[in-house]
């Protein structure tokens, strides 16, 4: 157990309408040293955040008044709360539900039922991503599902976190399915032993009777509903012999009946034409049958039409050489309910090789089938998210073999699984010798020291299949068992953009003209050195304040008009006006106003370039003087 001060009392708000679930989460979190706040629904959560701001919010989805989706949207759309991470805690498995959570802006997802280590891992991973604010620039990912287009905010840390949650659930479900399959295999082995025991008991009984009957032969008995095997011909035996033989038969019948009735599996015997000759109590209880009525009657268990032909083929495949077979099929219960069954069937043959009877032992495997379906849904959900991800993704097993590459990986790098079956092949093709050794060494160290679920990023140059070179941020996430879930972010364009931006910043900073960046409402966002020299204010004194600070009172009415015109896309070039200095003095300036656009062309701000008219006139006089001097020479 970790020490209580491990997380320094970081506050976590748990939003859960189930008191039991809320207290369970409180226990998990307080054990790890977190301070826990509770709210029963979305409205209470918003009030709680306003009173005592948490570091992170864990919220259930299905709640009264305001559900988890609405709460997540409210937090992300409120400026003062938008930076609070939100983790959805849910039992929902449908892809549509997951997309709704992503669309609402959730930072991570925890699938119920969960273990304490899963909860702590998700919180730790989410908070680690918040430690990199420079990597949270969001893109908008369009996802089409069920005929609707969803706009999902996605960034390089949030997306792998949610992918990891989904992939982890798929792994857990697969492990549970493996356990269920192992249990089913054990049950199947037990069924086979039961069938063999019943067959041996039946054959021993016939052999015992035949050995004491003149002629050494006896017909196979028909088992009645009470387990009695019927009468045998005792011709040629005296009374004492008959009584001794009858006693042995009754003892053998009792042993046979005890073996059969003690089984929890469904046991039945039926003729090739479908007449039931025996059923045990478990069979009757399950199907709601009266043993005394169904013995000697046609088999009444119904199968869906698609399974009937399958069953007939299965029974027809049983031969004297291979008399035992297994089958899993659906069964229609009274009321139309469908269940899955697994049966072990043995065919019994006469001396001529003709089937006289089938002996069957079965169990209900519906839960196993439903579990397998959940695993398939979880895998489909993971596949959908990874294939639609704006980031390249790979899965590498503990031996270094690539198990999966998504479409974005193949589109960006040009490599397929056939090109790079192993991590070593990837290093050989995607890097030169020096970079290759560095990458291999770093990757080996990271794998050896990284805990499960921890993200450790690295920046590597990658040579694409077409020969282009790209700067890639690699985010390997170590999974249980040593596998790695790797997300790749292409920083090539971002690095080039930052280089150009740095050049522009240098130009603006060294310009002799006062350059001011403003928001659309006139709030000052940037202030270069020339502006400090012109107006007398340092940058830290004016950033965040309105630009009307330097506009004379009689001209401030014009500000809103100018802001509206430029906000609509107009550029207002070179007009002379008056501005105020910090000391109250006035100066004449020539101003140009132009819109600032983001990468998508949207207007996000206004640029103001001001030139001191007095300095401009002085510069013009100096220029004219130099020309006159040169002319005289």
Helices and strands as residue ranges (DSSP letters): E 11-15, H 19-31, E 35-39, H 42-51, E 56-60, H 68-77, E 85-90, H 95-104, E 108-111, H 116-130, G 133-135, E 139-145, E 148-154, H 158-211, H 239-261, E 266-270, E 276-279, H 281-287, H 291-294, H 305-316, E 324-332, E 338-349, E 355-364, H 366-388, E 392-396, E 402-405, H 407-413, H 423-430, H 433-449, E 455-463, E 469-478, E 484-490, H 492-510, E 514-518, E 524-527, H 529-535, H 539-542, G 547-550, G 553-555, H 557-567, E 572-580, E 586-597, E 603-612, H 613-632
